[in-house]
Amino acid sequence: MTGVLWGLLGAILIGGSDCIARVTAKRVSLGVLVLCVMLVSFSSLNVNALMFDSWPEWHPRAWLLSGISGALNVVVLSLLYSALARGPVAVASPTASVFVVLLLGLNIIAGESWTIWQVLATFIVFGGVFMLSRESAVDTGTQYDAAWLRLTVMFALGAAVAVSVRMFLAQEASDLIDPMDALYINRGAALVAVILLILFQLLRGLQLSWPKGGRMMWLVILQSTLETMALGAFLIGSQDGNRVSATIGFAGFAAATTIAARIWLGEKIGLQRTLWIGVVAVGIVLAVLGTPQ
């Protein structure tokens, strides 16, 4: 049960972060936004390491896995932020959470313990996500026609594929070293990768939009903090044989992001999508009850 609860906490945190990204990704270049997120994140982890003298232990395989996961993080956020910027959030975020099916499969192949109830819960969550991604009555009269939604879904599905591999590698690394050590290496590698991306863009003469104004910078900092805390919660919950449970709990970020967008951005959800958010919640509860003892 602990793994699911940690995963659910991560889902709530990433839901807030993605909701903020709906605003920031429209005003800041994607590469710059990911750079800001990783810079703030890695700086805070360095402050923590200095305060508690808790630098990552050397473990070649764990460092390699975390490094690859970090580089993939840049791909994930670029695709996800593209989907969120297009909107609606109630389509982009649920579609991205399809990663749970892929990640569950990777963990089962890797030999993690599981139950038939968890598999059933995964497909309930997947079904709820699929229905959330369909056009609804609240889309009438908006720019969200079928073609618009299809492209949003394509960006989000690309993010789902990348995040499933990224999360699996992060879980593998956190089995070998402390989860916070794995997170530190992950963020360091992501920062290096995005700096190289920015340099490549500048060499090609691309014009980049940077955060302007104190409010936008504070939003980027908050977005980064929530995103870092979410990954940390996920890695902690994945310990001690709870990788499958944490994965299913984290899948709830689709509903969390949709609800956050309704509260903060005033984005309409409608009765149809509210019902399917409830289905996702039922799937997570079933995953808690079906956790191996």
C-alpha positions in Angstrom: 0.0 0.0 0.0 2.9 2.4 0.8 4.1 2.3 -2.8 0.7 3.3 -4.2 0.4 6.2 -1.7 3.8 7.5 -2.5 3.0 7.2 -6.2 -0.3 9.0 -5.7 1.5 11.8 -3.8 3.9 12.1 -6.8 0.8 12.2 -9.1 -0.7 15.2 -7.1 2.6 17.0 -7.2 3.2 16.5 -10.9 -0.4 17.5 -11.6 0.3 20.9 -10.1 3.6 21.2 -12.1 1.9 20.3 -15.4 -0.9 22.7 -14.7 1.6 25.5 -14.4 3.3 24.3 -17.6 0.1 25.0 -19.4 0.9 28.7 -18.8 4.7 28.8 -18.9 5.1 26.7 -22.1 3.1 29.3 -24.0 5.5 32.1 -23.1 8.9 30.5 -22.8 10.8 28.4 -25.4 10.6 24.7 -24.6 14.3 24.3 -24.4 14.7 27.3 -22.2 11.8 26.1 -20.0 13.3 22.7 -19.5 16.7 24.4 -18.8 15.1 26.5 -16.1 13.3 23.5 -14.6 16.5 21.5 -14.4 18.7 24.3 -13.2 16.4 25.1 -10.3 16.0 21.5 -9.5 19.7 20.6 -9.6 20.6 23.7 -7.6 18.2 22.8 -4.8 19.5 19.2 -4.7 23.1 20.6 -4.4 22.0 22.8 -1.5 20.6 19.8 0.2 23.7 17.7 -0.4 25.9 20.5 1.0 23.8 20.9 4.1 23.7 17.2 4.9 27.0 16.2 3.2 25.0 13.6 1.3 26.7 13.3 -2.1 25.8 10.4 -4.3 27.8 7.2 -3.8 29.7 5.9 -6.8 28.0 3.0 -8.6 28.9 2.8 -12.3 25.7 1.0 -13.4 23.4 3.2 -11.3 25.1 6.3 -12.6 24.7 5.1 -16.2 21.0 4.2 -15.8 20.3 7.5 -14.0 22.2 9.4 -16.7 20.3 7.9 -19.5 17.0 8.5 -17.6 18.0 12.1 -17.1 18.7 12.7 -20.8 15.3 11.1 -21.7 13.7 13.5 -19.2 14.5 16.4 -21.6 12.7 14.5 -24.4 9.7 13.8 -22.1 9.3 17.3 -20.9 9.7 18.8 -24.3 6.9 16.6 -25.7 4.7 16.9 -22.7 5.0 20.7 -22.5 4.2 20.9 -26.2 1.0 18.9 -25.6 0.0 21.0 -22.5 0.6 24.3 -24.3 -1.7 23.2 -27.1 -4.3 21.9 -24.7 -6.8 21.1 -23.4 -5.1 19.8 -20.3 -7.9 17.3 -19.8 -6.7 15.6 -23.0 -2.9 16.1 -22.9 -2.2 14.9 -19.4 -4.5 11.8 -19.4 -3.1 10.7 -22.7 0.5 11.0 -21.4 -0.5 8.8 -18.5 -0.8 5.8 -20.9 2.8 5.3 -19.9 1.5 3.3 -16.9 0.6 0.3 -19.1 4.1 0.4 -20.7 5.9 0.8 -17.4 3.9 -2.0 -15.7 4.8 -4.3 -18.6 8.5 -3.4 -18.3 8.4 -4.1 -14.5 6.6 -7.4 -14.9 9.2 -8.5 -17.5 12.0 -7.4 -15.1 10.5 -9.9 -12.5 8.7 -7.5 -10.1 5.9 -9.0 -8.0 2.4 -8.3 -9.1 -1.2 -9.5 -8.7 -4.1 -10.0 -11.1 -5.9 -7.1 -9.3 -3.1 -4.7 -10.1 -3.3 -5.7 -13.8 -7.0 -5.2 -13.7 -6.5 -1.8 -12.0 -4.1 -0.8 -14.7 -6.6 -1.5 -17.5 -9.3 0.3 -15.6 -7.0 3.4 -15.3 -6.1 3.0 -19.0 -9.7 2.8 -20.0 -10.5 5.9 -18.0 -7.6 7.7 -19.6 -8.8 6.7 -23.1 -12.3 8.0 -22.5 -10.9 11.3 -21.0 -9.0 11.8 -24.3 -12.2 11.8 -26.4 -14.0 14.9 -27.6 -16.8 16.0 -25.2 -19.6 18.6 -25.1 -17.3 21.2 -23.4 -15.1 21.3 -26.5 -18.0 22.7 -28.6 -17.3 26.2 -29.8 -13.5 26.1 -29.0 -10.5 25.6 -31.2 -10.3 22.0 -30.0 -11.6 20.3 -33.1 -10.7 16.7 -34.0 -7.5 17.6 -35.9 -6.3 19.8 -33.0 -6.9 17.0 -30.5 -5.2 14.4 -32.6 -2.0 16.4 -32.7 -2.2 17.1 -29.0 -2.6 13.3 -28.4 0.4 12.6 -30.7 2.7 14.8 -28.6 1.3 13.3 -25.4 1.7 9.7 -26.6 5.3 10.4 -27.6 5.9 11.7 -24.0 4.2 8.5 -22.7 6.6 6.2 -24.6 9.6 8.2 -23.5 8.5 8.5 -19.8 7.9 4.8 -19.5 11.5 4.0 -20.4 12.8 7.0 -18.3 10.8 5.9 -15.2 11.9 2.2 -15.6 15.6 3.2 -15.7 15.1 5.5 -12.7 13.5 2.7 -10.8 16.4 0.4 -11.7 18.9 2.9 -10.5 17.1 3.5 -7.2 17.3 -0.2 -6.5 21.1 0.1 -6.6 21.6 3.4 -4.7 19.5 5.7 -2.5 16.6 7.2 -4.4 17.7 10.8 -3.7 21.2 9.9 -5.0 19.5 8.6 -8.2 17.5 11.7 -8.5 20.6 13.9 -8.1 22.4 12.1 -10.9 19.2 12.1 -13.0 18.9 15.9 -12.7 22.6 16.5 -13.4 22.5 14.5 -16.6 19.3 16.2 -17.7 20.9 19.6 -17.1 23.9 18.7 -19.2 21.6 17.4 -22.0 19.4 20.5 -22.1 22.5 22.8 -22.1 23.8 21.0 -25.2 20.3 21.3 -26.7 20.3 25.1 -26.1 23.8 25.5 -27.5 22.7 23.6 -30.6 19.7 25.9 -31.0 21.8 29.0 -30.6 24.4 27.8 -33.1 21.5 27.4 -35.6 20.5 31.0 -35.0 17.1 30.2 -33.4 15.5 33.0 -31.4 14.7 31.8 -27.8 12.1 33.2 -25.5 13.3 33.5 -21.9 11.1 34.0 -18.8 10.1 37.7 -18.5 9.0 39.3 -15.3 9.1 38.2 -11.7 5.7 36.4 -11.8 6.8 34.2 -14.7 10.1 33.3 -13.1 8.3 32.4 -9.8 6.0 30.1 -11.8 8.9 28.4 -13.4 10.6 27.9 -10.0 7.4 26.5 -8.5 6.9 24.2 -11.5 10.4 22.9 -11.1 10.0 22.3 -7.4 6.8 20.4 -7.7 8.2 18.3 -10.6 11.4 17.4 -8.6 9.3 16.5 -5.5 7.0 14.3 -7.7 9.9 12.2 -9.1 11.4 11.9 -5.6 8.1 10.6 -4.2 7.9 8.1 -7.1 11.4 6.8 -6.5 10.8 6.5 -2.7 7.6 4.6 -3.3 9.3 2.3 -5.8 11.6 0.8 -3.1 11.2 -2.6 -1.4 9.4 -4.4 -4.2 6.7 -1.6 -4.7 7.7 -0.6 -8.2 4.4 -1.8 -9.7 2.3 -0.2 -7.0 4.1 3.1 -7.3 3.6 3.1 -11.0 -0.1 2.6 -10.8 -0.4 5.3 -8.1 1.6 7.8 -10.2 -0.8 7.2 -13.1 -3.3 9.3 -11.2 -1.5 12.4 -12.3 -3.9 12.6 -15.3 -6.8 13.3 -13.0 -4.7 15.5 -10.7 -3.7 17.7 -13.6 -7.2 18.0 -14.9 -8.6 19.0 -11.5 -5.8 21.5 -11.0 -6.5 23.0 -14.4 -10.2 23.4 -13.5 -9.4 25.1 -10.2 -6.5 27.3 -11.2 -7.1 27.9 -14.9 -10.9 27.7 -15.0 -10.7 25.0 -17.8 -14.0 23.3 -18.1 -14.1 19.6 -17.4 -17.8 18.7 -17.9 -19.8 15.8 -16.5 -18.5 13.3 -19.0 -14.8 13.9 -18.1 -15.6 14.1 -14.4 -17.1 10.6 -14.5 -14.0 9.2 -16.2 -11.7 10.9 -13.6 -13.8 8.9 -11.1 -13.0 5.7 -13.0 -9.3 6.5 -12.8 -9.7 7.0 -9.0 -11.5 3.6 -8.7 -8.6 2.0 -10.5 -6.1 3.4 -8.0 -8.1 2.3 -5.0 -8.2 -1.2 -6.5 -4.4 -1.1 -6.9 -4.1 -0.3 -3.2 -6.3 -3.3 -2.3 -4.5 -5.6 -4.7 -0.9 -4.8 -3.5 1.0 -8.0 -2.8 1.4 -8.8 0.9 
